[in-house]
């Protein structure tokens, strides 16, 4: 039974088989995030061409803008402060805290939703089950 595209993104699964993990470890932890070069289940090469993940910077930027706007609004409503230092501290902290999330999920969104050459194929999900 296959999982949905949204569930695959949330659990950091390969876009082709939705079984293998794209990253080892968690987004937040003491060790550095590491993305696998190939899917451990179906062998799909995640970096389709050299420099492919430069496009993930645009997705990460969109995530960052959304996060910063939301936190600025929450800060304005919660503190009613006019001090720019309040906003600088809150927004800088937001950017730093969300950086690991943005790194991981910008790559996942790019592969799952924004790459027309990459699509789910159920036959790859069953590769190891038949062996």
C-alpha positions in Angstrom: 0.0 0.0 0.0 1.5 3.3 -1.0 1.5 6.5 0.9 0.3 9.9 -0.4 2.6 12.5 -1.8 2.0 14.7 1.2 2.8 11.9 3.6 5.9 11.1 1.7 7.1 14.7 2.0 6.3 14.8 5.7 8.3 11.6 6.3 11.2 12.5 4.0 10.6 9.7 1.6 11.9 9.2 -2.0 9.7 10.7 -4.7 10.0 7.7 -6.9 9.3 4.8 -4.5 7.9 6.7 -1.5 9.6 4.0 0.6 13.3 4.9 1.0 14.4 7.8 3.2 16.0 10.9 1.6 17.8 12.0 4.8 19.5 10.1 7.6 18.7 11.4 11.0 16.3 14.1 12.0 16.1 17.7 11.0 16.8 18.8 14.5 19.5 17.1 16.5 23.1 17.2 17.6 24.4 15.6 14.4 24.4 17.4 11.0 21.6 16.5 8.6 22.8 14.3 5.7 21.0 13.7 2.5 21.6 10.3 0.8 23.0 10.5 -2.7 20.8 7.6 -3.9 17.6 6.2 -2.5 18.4 3.3 -0.2 15.4 1.4 -1.5 15.1 2.0 -5.3 18.5 3.6 -6.1 17.0 6.8 -7.5 19.7 9.6 -7.7 18.3 12.6 -5.8 20.5 15.2 -7.4 19.1 14.8 -10.9 21.8 17.0 -12.5 24.7 19.0 -11.2 23.5 22.0 -9.3 19.9 20.8 -9.2 19.3 21.8 -5.6 20.1 25.4 -6.3 16.5 25.7 -7.2 15.6 24.6 -3.7 16.9 28.0 -2.5 13.8 29.6 -4.0 11.5 27.3 -2.2 13.5 27.9 1.0 13.2 31.6 0.5 9.4 31.3 0.1 9.3 29.3 3.3 11.4 31.9 5.1 9.2 34.8 3.9 6.1 33.0 5.2 7.7 32.2 8.5 9.0 35.7 9.1 5.7 37.4 8.1 3.8 35.1 10.5 6.2 35.7 13.4 6.2 39.5 12.7 2.4 39.5 12.9 2.3 37.4 16.1 5.0 39.6 17.6 3.0 42.8 16.7 -0.2 41.4 18.1 1.4 39.9 21.3 3.7 42.7 22.3 2.3 45.8 20.5 5.9 47.0 20.6 7.2 49.7 18.3 10.9 48.9 19.0 12.7 47.6 16.0 15.0 45.6 18.2 12.1 43.4 19.4 11.3 42.5 15.8 15.0 42.1 14.8 15.6 39.6 17.7 12.4 37.7 17.1 12.8 37.4 13.3 16.5 36.6 13.4 15.7 33.8 16.0 12.9 32.6 13.7 15.2 32.4 10.7 17.9 30.5 12.7 15.5 28.1 14.2 13.7 27.2 11.0 16.9 26.9 8.9 17.1 23.0 9.3 13.4 22.7 8.5 13.8 24.9 5.4 16.9 23.0 4.2 15.1 19.6 4.4 11.6 20.5 3.2 12.7 22.8 0.4 14.5 19.9 -1.2 11.6 17.6 -0.6 9.1 20.0 -2.1 11.3 20.6 -5.1 11.6 16.9 -5.9 8.0 15.9 -5.1 6.0 18.9 -6.4 8.2 21.0 -8.7 10.1 18.4 -10.8 8.1 17.3 -13.8 10.6 14.5 -14.6 10.2 12.8 -11.2 7.1 10.9 -10.5 5.9 8.1 -8.3 6.1 4.6 -9.7 4.5 1.8 -7.7 6.7 -0.9 -9.2 9.7 0.6 -7.4 7.9 0.5 -4.1 7.8 -3.3 -4.4 11.4 -3.9 -5.5 12.7 -5.2 -2.2 9.4 -6.9 -1.2 9.8 -9.3 -4.2 13.5 -10.2 -3.4 
